[in-house]
């Protein structure tokens, strides 16, 4: 899905369907989608999201980004994931934190660094590119969507935040 969506984004043929969605529904859908993976690795997920919180976004695209984040966090965390949703300065902030070792230093410095692709390890950085492009498609008078990456989050590991206007 990601590769096809990236192609369609570049060709400007991707339909972006912005509508109002309850965040908890999108998050729970992605957790359910990855239930077998999470249980096989004994990973506990905590969700901190007001059940009534709704926002305007493309649920398929943002759901795809969240799915990728859950899968990658399951790969690198020890045993815990936290998905926290809040409103910050007029933007919706979806924070995905884990208890792993955190992100490598070169990923914290801004743009996605140029690096070799390793299909054996699964490290293609396609997920980060997909996330940035999906977020950039979400625009309003406030600005456009973006993401931040940091370490030392609430569970001690990496934190990736999606910001939607």
Buried (B, 14 or more C-beta within 10 A) or exposed (E): EBEEBBEEBEEEEBEBEBEEBBBBEBBBBBBEBBEEEBEEEEBEBEBEBEEEBBBEBBBBBBBBBBBBBBBBBBEBBBEBBBBBBBEEEEBBBBBBBBBBEBBEEEBBEEEBEEEEEEEEEEBBBBBBBBBBBBBEBBBEEEEEBBBEBBBEBBBBBBBBBBBBB
